[in-house]
Amino acid sequence: MSDMTDAFRDLKDMRKREREVFGLPCPVCRQKLPRAHPKILKPGQLCRAHKPHFRDPRPEPTAAEWETAMNGEGQ
């Protein structure tokens, strides 16, 4: 395949891994929409599945935290 296709595939895999490592289900979705699957939020991400919107209060991971988590160390 082309280099661009490979780059986008790698980017998609990286985002999927970030979501697995840093993602947590939205607590408001669980409360307001109990039968639906809750949105998976990364730190600082906004959930727009309901009103009022909920922002994940966790701070963004530092570069060192991100590196260790994405390399499979520490979790």
PDB file as gemmi writes it, atoms N, CA and C in Angstrom:
CRYST1    1.000    1.000    1.000  90.00  90.00  90.00 P 1                      
ATOM      1  N   MET A   1       0.839  -1.183   0.000  1.00  0.00           N  
ATOM      2  CA  MET A   1       0.000   0.000   0.000  1.00  0.00           C  
ATOM      3  C   MET A   1       0.881   1.243   0.000  1.00  0.00           C  
ATOM      4  N   SER A   2       0.235   2.368  -0.126  1.00  0.00           N  
ATOM      5  CA  SER A   2       1.001   3.613  -0.156  1.00  0.00           C  
ATOM      6  C   SER A   2       1.437   4.005   1.257  1.00  0.00           C  
ATOM      7  N   ASP A   3       2.395   4.886   1.302  1.00  0.00           N  
ATOM      8  CA  ASP A   3       2.898   5.356   2.594  1.00  0.00           C  
ATOM      9  C   ASP A   3       1.821   6.098   3.373  1.00  0.00           C  
ATOM     10  N   MET A   4       0.992   6.845   2.662  1.00  0.00           N  
ATOM     11  CA  MET A   4      -0.056   7.613   3.326  1.00  0.00           C  
ATOM     12  C   MET A   4      -1.083   6.680   3.969  1.00  0.00           C  
ATOM     13  N   THR A   5      -1.442   5.616   3.290  1.00  0.00           N  
ATOM     14  CA  THR A   5      -2.389   4.647   3.842  1.00  0.00           C  
ATOM     15  C   THR A   5      -1.816   4.002   5.097  1.00  0.00           C  
ATOM     16  N   ASP A   6      -0.546   3.641   5.052  1.00  0.00           N  
ATOM     17  CA  ASP A   6       0.102   3.054   6.220  1.00  0.00           C  
ATOM     18  C   ASP A   6       0.153   4.037   7.382  1.00  0.00           C  
ATOM     19  N   ALA A   7       0.415   5.310   7.077  1.00  0.00           N  
ATOM     20  CA  ALA A   7       0.476   6.332   8.130  1.00  0.00           C  
ATOM     21  C   ALA A   7      -0.885   6.501   8.798  1.00  0.00           C  
ATOM     22  N   PHE A   8      -1.952   6.540   8.009  1.00  0.00           N  
ATOM     23  CA  PHE A   8      -3.285   6.703   8.583  1.00  0.00           C  
ATOM     24  C   PHE A   8      -3.695   5.467   9.384  1.00  0.00           C  
ATOM     25  N   ARG A   9      -3.310   4.299   8.923  1.00  0.00           N  
ATOM     26  CA  ARG A   9      -3.608   3.075   9.664  1.00  0.00           C  
ATOM     27  C   ARG A   9      -2.883   3.085  11.010  1.00  0.00           C  
ATOM     28  N   ASP A  10      -1.625   3.513  11.012  1.00  0.00           N  
ATOM     29  CA  ASP A  10      -0.872   3.608  12.261  1.00  0.00           C  
ATOM     30  C   ASP A  10      -1.485   4.636  13.206  1.00  0.00           C  
ATOM     31  N   LEU A  11      -1.942   5.769  12.653  1.00  0.00           N  
ATOM     32  CA  LEU A  11      -2.587   6.799  13.467  1.00  0.00           C  
ATOM     33  C   LEU A  11      -3.866   6.266  14.097  1.00  0.00           C  
ATOM     34  N   LYS A  12      -4.654   5.519  13.315  1.00  0.00           N  
ATOM     35  CA  LYS A  12      -5.892   4.938  13.826  1.00  0.00           C  
ATOM     36  C   LYS A  12      -5.597   3.940  14.946  1.00  0.00           C  
ATOM     37  N   ASP A  13      -4.573   3.128  14.777  1.00  0.00           N  
ATOM     38  CA  ASP A  13      -4.181   2.172  15.812  1.00  0.00           C  
ATOM     39  C   ASP A  13      -3.706   2.881  17.075  1.00  0.00           C  
ATOM     40  N   MET A  14      -2.967   3.992  16.903  1.00  0.00           N  
ATOM     41  CA  MET A  14      -2.484   4.745  18.058  1.00  0.00           C  
ATOM     42  C   MET A  14      -3.650   5.351  18.840  1.00  0.00           C  
ATOM     43  N   ARG A  15      -4.628   5.922  18.130  1.00  0.00           N  
ATOM     44  CA  ARG A  15      -5.791   6.507  18.807  1.00  0.00           C  
ATOM     45  C   ARG A  15      -6.614   5.446  19.530  1.00  0.00           C  
ATOM     46  N   LYS A  16      -6.723   4.273  18.917  1.00  0.00           N  
ATOM     47  CA  LYS A  16      -7.439   3.173  19.556  1.00  0.00           C  
ATOM     48  C   LYS A  16      -6.725   2.757  20.836  1.00  0.00           C  
ATOM     49  N   ARG A  17      -5.406   2.684  20.787  1.00  0.00           N  
ATOM     50  CA  ARG A  17      -4.613   2.322  21.972  1.00  0.00           C  
ATOM     51  C   ARG A  17      -4.744   3.396  23.057  1.00  0.00           C  
ATOM     52  N   GLU A  18      -4.714   4.683  22.673  1.00  0.00           N  
ATOM     53  CA  GLU A  18      -4.908   5.776  23.643  1.00  0.00           C  
ATOM     54  C   GLU A  18      -6.250   5.640  24.349  1.00  0.00           C  
ATOM     55  N   ARG A  19      -7.283   5.332  23.585  1.00  0.00           N  
ATOM     56  CA  ARG A  19      -8.626   5.205  24.152  1.00  0.00           C  
ATOM     57  C   ARG A  19      -8.690   4.042  25.136  1.00  0.00           C  
ATOM     58  N   GLU A  20      -8.011   2.930  24.806  1.00  0.00           N  
ATOM     59  CA  GLU A  20      -7.978   1.780  25.708  1.00  0.00           C  
ATOM     60  C   GLU A  20      -7.235   2.099  26.997  1.00  0.00           C  
ATOM     61  N   VAL A  21      -6.132   2.843  26.877  1.00  0.00           N  
ATOM     62  CA  VAL A  21      -5.275   3.112  28.035  1.00  0.00           C  
ATOM     63  C   VAL A  21      -5.850   4.227  28.910  1.00  0.00           C  
ATOM     64  N   PHE A  22      -6.230   5.348  28.306  1.00  0.00           N  
ATOM     65  CA  PHE A  22      -6.636   6.525  29.069  1.00  0.00           C  
ATOM     66  C   PHE A  22      -8.144   6.706  29.182  1.00  0.00           C  
ATOM     67  N   GLY A  23      -8.934   5.981  28.415  1.00  0.00           N  
ATOM     68  CA  GLY A  23     -10.370   6.207  28.375  1.00  0.00           C  
ATOM     69  C   GLY A  23     -11.122   5.661  29.575  1.00  0.00           C  
ATOM     70  N   LEU A  24     -12.114   6.428  30.002  1.00  0.00           N  
ATOM     71  CA  LEU A  24     -13.040   6.013  31.064  1.00  0.00           C  
ATOM     72  C   LEU A  24     -14.463   6.300  30.602  1.00  0.00           C  
ATOM     73  N   PRO A  25     -15.429   5.471  30.979  1.00  0.00           N  
ATOM     74  CA  PRO A  25     -16.815   5.735  30.586  1.00  0.00           C  
ATOM     75  C   PRO A  25     -17.348   7.013  31.240  1.00  0.00           C  
ATOM     76  N   CYS A  26     -18.157   7.733  30.506  1.00  0.00           N  
ATOM     77  CA  CYS A  26     -18.753   8.977  31.007  1.00  0.00           C  
ATOM     78  C   CYS A  26     -19.727   8.647  32.140  1.00  0.00           C  
ATOM     79  N   PRO A  27     -19.521   9.216  33.342  1.00  0.00           N  
ATOM     80  CA  PRO A  27     -20.417   8.910  34.461  1.00  0.00           C  
ATOM     81  C   PRO A  27     -21.828   9.466  34.265  1.00  0.00           C  
ATOM     82  N   VAL A  28     -21.956  10.572  33.541  1.00  0.00           N  
ATOM     83  CA  VAL A  28     -23.279  11.161  33.320  1.00  0.00           C  
ATOM     84  C   VAL A  28     -24.073  10.312  32.326  1.00  0.00           C  
ATOM     85  N   CYS A  29     -23.397   9.740  31.333  1.00  0.00           N  
ATOM     86  CA  CYS A  29     -24.077   8.839  30.395  1.00  0.00           C  
ATOM     87  C   CYS A  29     -24.625   7.623  31.142  1.00  0.00           C  
ATOM     88  N   ARG A  30     -23.835   7.105  32.067  1.00  0.00           N  
ATOM     89  CA  ARG A  30     -24.296   5.952  32.841  1.00  0.00           C  
ATOM     90  C   ARG A  30     -25.543   6.295  33.645  1.00  0.00           C  
ATOM     91  N   GLN A  31     -25.586   7.516  34.156  1.00  0.00           N  
ATOM     92  CA  GLN A  31     -26.695   7.941  35.008  1.00  0.00           C  
ATOM     93  C   GLN A  31     -27.929   8.311  34.181  1.00  0.00           C  
ATOM     94  N   LYS A  32     -27.750   9.118  33.137  1.00  0.00           N  
ATOM     95  CA  LYS A  32     -28.887   9.614  32.368  1.00  0.00           C  
ATOM     96  C   LYS A  32     -29.355   8.663  31.280  1.00  0.00           C  
ATOM     97  N   LEU A  33     -28.438   7.868  30.752  1.00  0.00           N  
ATOM     98  CA  LEU A  33     -28.773   6.947  29.669  1.00  0.00           C  
ATOM     99  C   LEU A  33     -28.351   5.539  30.068  1.00  0.00           C  
ATOM    100  N   PRO A  34     -29.023   4.942  31.040  1.00  0.00           N  
ATOM    101  CA  PRO A  34     -28.551   3.670  31.594  1.00  0.00           C  
ATOM    102  C   PRO A  34     -28.577   2.496  30.615  1.00  0.00           C  
ATOM    103  N   ARG A  35     -29.423   2.544  29.599  1.00  0.00           N  
ATOM    104  CA  ARG A  35     -29.511   1.423  28.667  1.00  0.00           C  
ATOM    105  C   ARG A  35     -28.548   1.556  27.491  1.00  0.00           C  
ATOM    106  N   ALA A  36     -28.000   2.733  27.303  1.00  0.00           N  
ATOM    107  CA  ALA A  36     -27.064   2.963  26.193  1.00  0.00           C  
ATOM    108  C   ALA A  36     -25.634   2.723  26.658  1.00  0.00           C  
ATOM    109  N   HIS A  37     -24.759   2.453  25.706  1.00  0.00           N  
ATOM    110  CA  HIS A  37     -23.346   2.326  26.044  1.00  0.00           C  
ATOM    111  C   HIS A  37     -22.796   3.715  26.341  1.00  0.00           C  
ATOM    112  N   PRO A  38     -22.086   3.885  27.457  1.00  0.00           N  
ATOM    113  CA  PRO A  38     -21.539   5.210  27.766  1.00  0.00           C  
ATOM    114  C   PRO A  38     -20.394   5.561  26.826  1.00  0.00           C  
ATOM    115  N   LYS A  39     -20.234   6.848  26.572  1.00  0.00           N  
ATOM    116  CA  LYS A  39     -19.126   7.318  25.750  1.00  0.00           C  
ATOM    117  C   LYS A  39     -17.828   7.101  26.523  1.00  0.00           C  
ATOM    118  N   ILE A  40     -16.776   6.775  25.811  1.00  0.00           N  
ATOM    119  CA  ILE A  40     -15.466   6.609  26.425  1.00  0.00           C  
ATOM    120  C   ILE A  40     -14.720   7.925  26.259  1.00  0.00           C  
ATOM    121  N   LEU A  41     -14.369   8.552  27.383  1.00  0.00           N  
ATOM    122  CA  LEU A  41     -13.733   9.862  27.361  1.00  0.00           C  
ATOM    123  C   LEU A  41     -12.261   9.776  27.735  1.00  0.00           C  
ATOM    124  N   LYS A  42     -11.450  10.501  26.973  1.00  0.00           N  
ATOM    125  CA  LYS A  42     -10.045  10.667  27.327  1.00  0.00           C  
ATOM    126  C   LYS A  42      -9.959  11.902  28.229  1.00  0.00           C  
ATOM    127  N   PRO A  43      -8.850  12.111  28.924  1.00  0.00           N  
ATOM    128  CA  PRO A  43      -8.739  13.267  29.819  1.00  0.00           C  
ATOM    129  C   PRO A  43      -9.011  14.591  29.099  1.00  0.00           C  
ATOM    130  N   GLY A  44      -9.909  15.389  29.673  1.00  0.00           N  
ATOM    131  CA  GLY A  44     -10.243  16.697  29.124  1.00  0.00           C  
ATOM    132  C   GLY A  44     -11.251  16.667  27.989  1.00  0.00           C  
ATOM    133  N   GLN A  45     -11.695  15.507  27.561  1.00  0.00           N  
ATOM    134  CA  GLN A  45     -12.620  15.395  26.436  1.00  0.00           C  
ATOM    135  C   GLN A  45     -14.043  15.723  26.870  1.00  0.00           C  
ATOM    136  N   LEU A  46     -14.812  16.295  25.956  1.00  0.00           N  
ATOM    137  CA  LEU A  46     -16.184  16.712  26.208  1.00  0.00           C  
ATOM    138  C   LEU A  46     -17.156  15.655  25.691  1.00  0.00           C  
ATOM    139  N   CYS A  47     -18.160  15.295  26.508  1.00  0.00           N  
ATOM    140  CA  CYS A  47     -19.204  14.348  26.103  1.00  0.00           C  
ATOM    141  C   CYS A  47     -20.437  15.153  25.730  1.00  0.00           C  
ATOM    142  N   ARG A  48     -20.865  15.010  24.482  1.00  0.00           N  
ATOM    143  CA  ARG A  48     -22.020  15.766  23.999  1.00  0.00           C  
ATOM    144  C   ARG A  48     -23.247  14.883  23.796  1.00  0.00           C  
ATOM    145  N   ALA A  49     -23.274  13.736  24.443  1.00  0.00           N  
ATOM    146  CA  ALA A  49     -24.390  12.808  24.275  1.00  0.00           C  
ATOM    147  C   ALA A  49     -25.614  13.241  25.063  1.00  0.00           C  
ATOM    148  N   HIS A  50     -25.483  14.221  25.929  1.00  0.00           N  
ATOM    149  CA  HIS A  50     -26.586  14.656  26.782  1.00  0.00           C  
ATOM    150  C   HIS A  50     -26.379  16.125  27.123  1.00  0.00           C  
ATOM    151  N   LYS A  51     -27.402  16.743  27.668  1.00  0.00           N  
ATOM    152  CA  LYS A  51     -27.303  18.143  28.110  1.00  0.00           C  
ATOM    153  C   LYS A  51     -27.455  18.170  29.613  1.00  0.00           C  
ATOM    154  N   PRO A  52     -26.753  18.938  30.377  1.00  0.00           N  
ATOM    155  CA  PRO A  52     -25.582  19.723  29.976  1.00  0.00           C  
ATOM    156  C   PRO A  52     -24.404  18.806  29.676  1.00  0.00           C  
ATOM    157  N   HIS A  53     -23.494  19.309  28.850  1.00  0.00           N  
ATOM    158  CA  HIS A  53     -22.330  18.527  28.450  1.00  0.00           C  
ATOM    159  C   HIS A  53     -21.422  18.277  29.641  1.00  0.00           C  
ATOM    160  N   PHE A  54     -20.705  17.174  29.604  1.00  0.00           N  
ATOM    161  CA  PHE A  54     -19.786  16.811  30.684  1.00  0.00           C  
ATOM    162  C   PHE A  54     -18.373  16.780  30.136  1.00  0.00           C  
ATOM    163  N   ARG A  55     -17.449  17.433  30.845  1.00  0.00           N  
ATOM    164  CA  ARG A  55     -16.040  17.393  30.469  1.00  0.00           C  
ATOM    165  C   ARG A  55     -15.291  16.565  31.503  1.00  0.00           C  
ATOM    166  N   ASP A  56     -14.482  15.638  31.031  1.00  0.00           N  
ATOM    167  CA  ASP A  56     -13.680  14.801  31.910  1.00  0.00           C  
ATOM    168  C   ASP A  56     -12.692  15.695  32.666  1.00  0.00           C  
ATOM    169  N   PRO A  57     -12.746  15.715  34.005  1.00  0.00           N  
ATOM    170  CA  PRO A  57     -11.921  16.658  34.771  1.00  0.00           C  
ATOM    171  C   PRO A  57     -10.457  16.252  34.908  1.00  0.00           C  
ATOM    172  N   ARG A  58     -10.083  15.059  34.461  1.00  0.00           N  
ATOM    173  CA  ARG A  58      -8.695  14.635  34.619  1.00  0.00           C  
ATOM    174  C   ARG A  58      -7.768  15.508  33.776  1.00  0.00           C  
ATOM    175  N   PRO A  59      -6.582  15.801  34.286  1.00  0.00           N  
ATOM    176  CA  PRO A  59      -5.630  16.585  33.485  1.00  0.00           C  
ATOM    177  C   PRO A  59      -5.032  15.737  32.368  1.00  0.00           C  
ATOM    178  N   GLU A  60      -4.562  16.416  31.334  1.00  0.00           N  
ATOM    179  CA  GLU A  60      -3.900  15.709  30.234  1.00  0.00           C  
ATOM    180  C   GLU A  60      -2.663  15.010  30.772  1.00  0.00           C  
ATOM    181  N   PRO A  61      -2.353  13.814  30.291  1.00  0.00           N  
ATOM    182  CA  PRO A  61      -1.147  13.130  30.761  1.00  0.00           C  
ATOM    183  C   PRO A  61       0.110  13.858  30.272  1.00  0.00           C  
ATOM    184  N   THR A  62       1.122  13.850  31.115  1.00  0.00           N  
ATOM    185  CA  THR A  62       2.390  14.457  30.708  1.00  0.00           C  
ATOM    186  C   THR A  62       3.041  13.561  29.664  1.00  0.00           C  
ATOM    187  N   ALA A  63       4.077  14.072  29.030  1.00  0.00           N  
ATOM    188  CA  ALA A  63       4.760  13.303  27.988  1.00  0.00           C  
ATOM    189  C   ALA A  63       5.329  12.006  28.557  1.00  0.00           C  
ATOM    190  N   ALA A  64       5.875  12.071  29.766  1.00  0.00           N  
ATOM    191  CA  ALA A  64       6.457  10.880  30.384  1.00  0.00           C  
ATOM    192  C   ALA A  64       5.369   9.854  30.711  1.00  0.00           C  
ATOM    193  N   GLU A  65       4.236  10.313  31.253  1.00  0.00           N  
ATOM    194  CA  GLU A  65       3.125   9.412  31.557  1.00  0.00           C  
ATOM    195  C   GLU A  65       2.584   8.770  30.286  1.00  0.00           C  
ATOM    196  N   TRP A  66       2.476   9.567  29.231  1.00  0.00           N  
ATOM    197  CA  TRP A  66       1.956   9.067  27.966  1.00  0.00           C  
ATOM    198  C   TRP A  66       2.893   8.000  27.408  1.00  0.00           C  
ATOM    199  N   GLU A  67       4.191   8.270  27.441  1.00  0.00           N  
ATOM    200  CA  GLU A  67       5.178   7.319  26.917  1.00  0.00           C  
ATOM    201  C   GLU A  67       5.127   5.984  27.665  1.00  0.00           C  
ATOM    202  N   THR A  68       5.098   6.043  29.000  1.00  0.00           N  
ATOM    203  CA  THR A  68       5.088   4.794  29.772  1.00  0.00           C  
ATOM    204  C   THR A  68       3.790   4.022  29.553  1.00  0.00           C  
ATOM    205  N   ALA A  69       2.656   4.725  29.477  1.00  0.00           N  
ATOM    206  CA  ALA A  69       1.377   4.049  29.285  1.00  0.00           C  
ATOM    207  C   ALA A  69       1.274   3.435  27.891  1.00  0.00           C  
ATOM    208  N   MET A  70       1.727   4.150  26.884  1.00  0.00           N  
ATOM    209  CA  MET A  70       1.614   3.657  25.512  1.00  0.00           C  
ATOM    210  C   MET A  70       2.607   2.530  25.224  1.00  0.00           C  
ATOM    211  N   ASN A  71       3.686   2.468  25.985  1.00  0.00           N  
ATOM    212  CA  ASN A  71       4.662   1.387  25.811  1.00  0.00           C  
ATOM    213  C   ASN A  71       4.298   0.158  26.626  1.00  0.00           C  
ATOM    214  N   GLY A  72       3.211   0.234  27.386  1.00  0.00           N  
ATOM    215  CA  GLY A  72       2.755  -0.915  28.164  1.00  0.00           C  
ATOM    216  C   GLY A  72       3.441  -1.039  29.506  1.00  0.00           C  
ATOM    217  N   GLU A  73       4.183  -0.038  29.917  1.00  0.00           N  
ATOM    218  CA  GLU A  73       4.841  -0.066  31.215  1.00  0.00           C  
ATOM    219  C   GLU A  73       3.943   0.612  32.239  1.00  0.00           C  
ATOM    220  N   GLY A  74       3.830   0.076  33.414  1.00  0.00           N  
ATOM    221  CA  GLY A  74       3.119   0.782  34.474  1.00  0.00           C  
ATOM    222  C   GLY A  74       1.637   0.504  34.553  1.00  0.00           C  
ATOM    223  N   GLN A  75       1.012  -0.115  33.581  1.00  0.00           N  
ATOM    224  CA  GLN A  75      -0.415  -0.440  33.704  1.00  0.00           C  
ATOM    225  C   GLN A  75      -0.674  -1.865  33.412  1.00  0.00           C  
TER     226      GLN A  75                                                      
END                                                                             
